[in-house]
């Protein structure tokens, strides 16, 4: 399986299961082989992610490029 695909969804700084408890299979478009699964998120997951993004926007938008890069890498 692909190490870049996660079995959990990342919302508000936490890795957790998707609301549905189900997963979607991800296939390599070049050869059609299964490369992993990702959580199938539902409406609750989406709304929680939107709320987390709105809450973080003020601090994130006022951060310098260097501060943003440090948090991402």
C-alpha contacts under 8 A as a table, 3 or more apart, distances in Angstrom:
res1	aa1	res2	aa2	distance
1	X	34	X	7.96
1	X	35	X	5.19
1	X	36	X	5.06
2	X	5	X	5.69
2	X	35	X	5.58
2	X	36	X	5.81
3	X	6	X	7.35
5	X	36	X	6.42
5	X	37	X	6.72
5	X	38	X	6.33
6	X	9	X	7.15
6	X	37	X	7.21
6	X	38	X	5.78
6	X	39	X	7.72
7	X	17	X	7.48
7	X	23	X	7.81
7	X	37	X	6.41
7	X	38	X	5.23
7	X	39	X	5.92
8	X	15	X	5.69
8	X	16	X	5.02
8	X	17	X	4.87
8	X	18	X	6.57
8	X	38	X	6.88
8	X	39	X	5.78
9	X	15	X	5.46
9	X	16	X	5.41
9	X	17	X	6.02
9	X	18	X	6.02
9	X	38	X	7.85
9	X	39	X	6.22
9	X	41	X	7.79
10	X	13	X	6.41
10	X	14	X	5.41
10	X	15	X	4.46
10	X	16	X	6.48
11	X	14	X	5.47
11	X	15	X	6.61
11	X	16	X	7.70
11	X	45	X	7.84
11	X	48	X	7.16
11	X	49	X	5.47
11	X	52	X	7.16
12	X	48	X	7.98
12	X	49	X	6.77
12	X	52	X	5.35
12	X	53	X	7.72
17	X	21	X	6.32
17	X	39	X	6.91
18	X	21	X	5.42
18	X	22	X	7.17
18	X	39	X	5.45
18	X	40	X	6.05
18	X	41	X	4.98
18	X	42	X	7.09
18	X	45	X	6.68
19	X	40	X	7.73
19	X	41	X	5.91
19	X	42	X	5.71
19	X	44	X	6.77
19	X	45	X	6.19
20	X	40	X	6.45
20	X	41	X	6.34
20	X	42	X	6.13
21	X	39	X	7.34
21	X	40	X	7.22
22	X	39	X	6.18
22	X	40	X	5.42
23	X	37	X	6.00
23	X	38	X	5.44
23	X	39	X	4.42
23	X	40	X	4.84
24	X	37	X	5.35
24	X	38	X	5.36
24	X	39	X	6.14
24	X	40	X	5.77
25	X	34	X	6.91
25	X	35	X	7.80
25	X	36	X	5.98
25	X	37	X	4.43
25	X	38	X	6.65
26	X	34	X	5.93
26	X	35	X	5.82
26	X	36	X	5.40
26	X	37	X	5.52
26	X	38	X	7.27
27	X	32	X	5.59
27	X	33	X	5.39
27	X	34	X	4.38
27	X	35	X	5.45
27	X	36	X	7.26
28	X	31	X	5.74
28	X	32	X	5.08
28	X	33	X	5.41
28	X	34	X	6.33
28	X	35	X	6.26
29	X	32	X	5.34
29	X	33	X	7.82
41	X	44	X	7.91
41	X	45	X	5.71
41	X	46	X	7.03
42	X	45	X	5.38
42	X	46	X	6.42
43	X	46	X	5.07
43	X	47	X	6.17
44	X	47	X	5.21
44	X	48	X	6.11
45	X	48	X	5.19
45	X	49	X	6.14
46	X	49	X	5.11
46	X	50	X	6.19
47	X	50	X	5.04
47	X	51	X	6.14
48	X	51	X	5.09
48	X	52	X	6.15
49	X	52	X	5.10
49	X	53	X	6.13
50	X	53	X	5.09
50	X	54	X	6.16
51	X	54	X	5.15
51	X	55	X	6.18
52	X	55	X	5.12
52	X	56	X	6.21
53	X	56	X	5.17
53	X	57	X	5.99
54	X	57	X	5.24
54	X	58	X	7.86
55	X	58	X	7.09
56	X	59	X	5.75
56	X	60	X	6.03
57	X	60	X	5.08
57	X	61	X	5.76
58	X	61	X	5.36
58	X	62	X	6.34
59	X	62	X	5.38
59	X	63	X	6.37
60	X	63	X	5.24
60	X	68	X	7.35
63	X	67	X	5.82
63	X	68	X	6.29
64	X	67	X	5.13
64	X	68	X	6.26
65	X	68	X	5.14
65	X	69	X	6.10
66	X	69	X	5.10
66	X	70	X	6.12
67	X	70	X	5.14
67	X	71	X	6.41
68	X	71	X	5.26
68	X	72	X	6.32
69	X	72	X	5.11
69	X	73	X	5.98
70	X	73	X	5.38
